[in-house]
């Protein structure tokens, strides 16, 4: 009995230590779990390559908008951290930073779409695109196919707070298993889009 208590106490200290050390957001309560769910699914080489490309484009745009110094560029620091978490090679990250001065980088921009999905779940959808209008229409179509719709600026963002690792819901929204399944299919469809880099929801998945 004493050993069991000691083991539980040790596990509690380990979790507290993980929070103090700034482990990935899925360890902590209240964050969107989509990134965690996505990592649990089987990932093919093609999917991994596509994911790397998205992360590297986000780095390039961050440099383009605020410079190469991650200490002065919070968006760059966050983008590099996410790329490292996904095991993107350091050489690829360095090339993405240098690529920000190239001609192709000037046509890229960050976008943020606000939306609502099934059961009134709020969504924030981040991306990098060379045509905001095109991406907006394509995201609108994906949402419609899965019971969601685009929302006007500010109508969903107020339900989240910005953190170093993205957007955290102010108050998680409880949803039933059927809604979780529908939302997961929606997120998979959005994630398959080349321009979409991050998806956040206040739904408690």
N, C-alpha and C positions, 0 to 999 in steps of 0.2 A: 504493500500500500504506500509506504514511504517512498519507494522507488518511482511509483507512478506519479506521485505529487511532484517529485523532483524533476521527472521527465517533462511534465506539463509546464512547470516553471521555466525550465530550460528552453522549451519551444517558444514560450511567450517572450522570453528575452531575445531569442533569435529574430522573431518577427519585429519586435520593437527596434532592434538593431538595423534591420533591413530598411525600415522607414527612415531612421536617422541618416543612413548612408545614401538615401535618395535612389532606391531601387526603382525599376520601371513602374509606371502608374497602375498597372493591373494588380499589383500587390496591395494597393491601398483602396479603401472603400470609396465609393462615390464617383469613380472615373468610368468613362466609356470602356466597355470590355470588348469592343469589336476587334481591336488590334490583337488581343489575347486569343479570341476565337479564331481569327484568321491564321495565327501562327500554329494553332492546333490542327488545322486541316493539312492534308497532304499537299506539298508544294512541288511542282515539276520544275525542271530546269528553265523552261520557257517562262513560267510564272515568276520565278525568282529573278530572271533577267529583266522582265517587265517591271517588277517592283524596284529593282536597283535603278532602272532608268528614271522612274518617277522620283525617287529620293534624290538622285543626282541633279535632276532639273530643278528641284526645289532649292538645292544648294546654290546652283548657278544664279537663280533669280534673287536669292537672298544677298549674294555678293553684288550683283548688279544694282540693287536698291540701296545698300548701306555699307559696301566696302568689304575688304577681305579680313578685317580684324574681328575674330569671334568675341573678343572681350568687349568690343564696342558695338557689335552687331548681334543682338539677341536672337534674331531669326536665323542667322547663320549658325550660331552655336547650337540651337535646337535642331536644325536640319542635319548638321554633322552628327549630333548625338544619336538621332534616329537612324541615320545611315549606318553608324557603327553598331547600334543595337541589332540591325538587320544583317550584320556581317558583310557589309560592302567593303571591298578592299580599300586600304588607305590610298593606294595609287590612283584609284578611280575617283576618290573624293578630292584629291589634290588636282586632278585634271578638270573636274567640274568647277572648282574654284577659279582655275586659270581661264577656263572657257568663258567666263563671265564677260571678258573683254572682247570676245569674238562677235562677228556680225549677227549670227543667229540668235544670240542671247538678247539682243535689243528688241526682238519681237515677242519675247515671253513676258508674262505677267502673272502675279498671284491673283487668284479669285476666291471669293467666299460666297457660297450660296446658302441661303436660309430656307428651310423647308419644314413641312409637317408630314409625318407618315401615319400608318395605321394606329388607331387608338389615341390619336392626338400626340404621338411622340414627336418631340422637336428634334430637328437635325441641323447640324452645321457641316457643310461639305466644302472642303478646301481643295484647290487644284492649281495647276500651272498650265497656262494655255497661250497659244499665239492668236486666238480668236475667241474673245469672251462671248460674243453673240452666238457663235456656233456651239460652244460648250454649254451655254445656258439652255439652248433649245434641246440639245441631246440629253442633258440632265433632267429637264422638264419631262421629256418623253419617258425616260426610265422611271421617274417617280410615278407618273400616271399609270404605268403598267403594273405597279406594285402598290396601288392604293395611297399614293402620296401626292404632294403638290408643292410647287415653289411658293415661298412666302415673301412678302415685301421686306426690305431691309429694316432690321431692328425688331421684327415681330417674333423672332425666335432667339436671337442672340442674347436677349435680356435674361434668358433662363440658364445661361452659362456664365462662367467667369474664366478669364484668360489666365493660364498658368505657363510655367516655363516649358511644359511638355505638350501644350495644346489647349483645349477647352474642356473645362470640368463642369458638369451640371450643378447648379445651385442646390436643387432638390431632385434626386432620382425619382423617376416615375415608375411605379409598379405596373407590370403588364403580365397578362396570362401567357401560357405556353404557346397558344396559337398565334398570338401577336408576336412573340419572340421569333417564331419560325418565319413568319411573314417578313419581319424586319430583317432577319438574317439574309433572306433571299434578296431583299432590296439592296442591302449593303454589298452583297456579292456582285450584283449587277452594276452598282455604282463603281465598285472597286475594279471591275473589269475594264472600265473606261480609261483610256490612256492618259487623260488629263487629270483625273481625280487622284489626289495624293493622301488625303485623310478624311475620315468620316467620324463625326461625334454625335451622340444622341443622349438625351436625358432619360431614355428608357432603361430600366434596370434589367439588363440581359443576364 
